[in-house]
Every structure is written in C-alpha cells, then in structure tokens.
Amino acid sequence: MNSTDPWAQAIEFERDEDGQLALASVLHHIRSAVVEAGFVSRGKITRGLKEAYGPFHLDESALTAKIKQSIDLLRLSGDIDEFHTSAGRGYAATPPRRVEWGGSEVAVLGATTIAASPVTVRRMAVSETEETLMNVQLDDELGRPDWRSALVELGGSDEPQGNAVTLFQHSQALAASGERYSLDEPERVAVVGGRGEFFGKSENAPSGRWKRIDGDGCFPAAIRTGFTTRLVVLAIAGNSATLWQPPSLDLWRWVVVGATLALDNPVLRYDRTTGALDFLTPPPRQVERAALLTGHQTSPWSWRIDDKAYETLAKIMGTTR
C-alpha cells in the first residue's frame, strides 16, 4: 500500500488513465472551496492545492495548467464568477440553481453542495426535486445570442429576427472603412471563403474553408505577423485592402459563423439517432457553454447532447436555409 493512499482517499484525489492528476479532482476541490468560503483569491487556490497535493510530488507546471483549465471551465459553466480586487483575482460562487432544457437531466450550478461530485458539470435527474434550488430554463440562463449584443455595441441595428449573418454584414462595412493593409505578402494571409464542412487551421491554408486570396470580397481572415496571428475581417478591392480587427476572439468567431451561414455552409452537424454534435466552425463561448451544460464532450469540437439541447443551441448558432 502506498503511504499516500489514505491521504488521497481523504481528499478525494484521483489520477486519470495516464497516471496524471485528474482534472475532475481539481474541479471538485476548487468548486468546493469557493462554495464553502464564499470568495477565494486565485493565489489562495493555488497555494492550497499545491499544499494538499504536495505528498504526490506532481509537476508544478502541469498542476498550474490544470488549475487554470479548471477555473476556465467553472467560469464557462456558470458555477463561479471572477472578480478583480486590489489583492488580485478572486472567485465567488454564483446563485444556486437548476438549469432545465426539457431533457432527462438538469444541470446544478452555483453555491450549493447538492449533487456535489468530481465532474465538470454537476447534474441530477429531472425527476429529483430540491426546493432550495431555483429552476431556470436553459434559454434564460444563456440569454439572447451574444452576436446580437455585440452587433448593438458596434453600432448596428438590433434585428429581432435573423442570425449572425447580420453581424457579418456589419463587419463588412467596418472592414471597408478600416485600416489599410498591404497585399504585398499574400502568403501571409488566409481568408475564410471556401466551401465544405471542414474548417481546419489557417497555417495550413488552403484547406477546408480557408483559402488564399484569389479575388475581391470581404472575408474573415488570419494574418501572420512574425510569431503572432491577427484574426481580422479583410475587405479586398483590386490591389487594395482594408481591415477591421474584432476586439475579441469570441466576436471574431461569431463573425465566422455569420460568414459561413452567408455562404449557405453549415455551422453544425447533428445526428439525432446518436446525439452526436459537431461544431463546423470554431465554437463561440455561448454555444460552447450550452454544450457544456447539457452534454458530454467527446473531442475538441464534438459533443453528445439530446434533441432538446440541440434545438436551443441551433437557435442561437443559426442554421442554413
């Protein structure tokens, strides 16, 4: 018997199939600490876990990465919120609630120990009742599509109907009047304008929807500058080009969704017989959150969800005609 086994059992420490610290353990410990304390600083979380896991002699950089990944997932799910204080970043649990979408389960979020378990999102059967938890519909939990809120903030009209194509159309106007860009090094630019399902990586262009510049138009694009990549919307007319750079990666992803739908290309693939969902563009944060709350991830852009969850997700993401 290993001398650390009793301590591992006492703190519910687990390893994954590769023998490394299981992400589920870190998630569980951080969530439990935040729920119990009400508010915990980032530094206290890091120090506390390093001390608790000390007997297991873990690689410090790997532990730091697991802590970051866990906090990112807890924030994405809506279990915790991040606050910036004079002492640095800290985290508080959100209000306790059950999120329903018409499926056989509900997601349990926030400041409660009900359904506590070392998993990314706590769930319970929809038949289970818990009077201390507020019931929230998934539509209300997610709010209106983020692309629509971004469109209003950028000065566009708030269209009650439609999809992210409206955001892409507004981004075209911003790009047409944006900063000038030289096309002298076309090999440094890949634009999203191809057909088909596969999205791929801009560094490997042309592949899938990425392609090299071959004519006029307005496209979501990736521009390599040194060791960095700028994600922009590029307007090309003849030998001149102008661009607009969305203020966040998430907004650029919504622009890609709109551009893809404008080409009548799909942004989602769903098999109702198996519940397999594939994102066919980089998923924006809001729809990734919907998948996280309602499903189980099988690969980076693939999930398994039920029909009801898919209907909500597709309504936000948009579908082709």
Order of alpha helices (4+ residues) and beta strands (2+ residues): alpha-alpha-beta-alpha-alpha-beta-beta-beta-beta-beta-beta-alpha-alpha-alpha-beta-beta-beta-beta-beta-beta-alpha-beta-beta-alpha-beta-beta-alpha
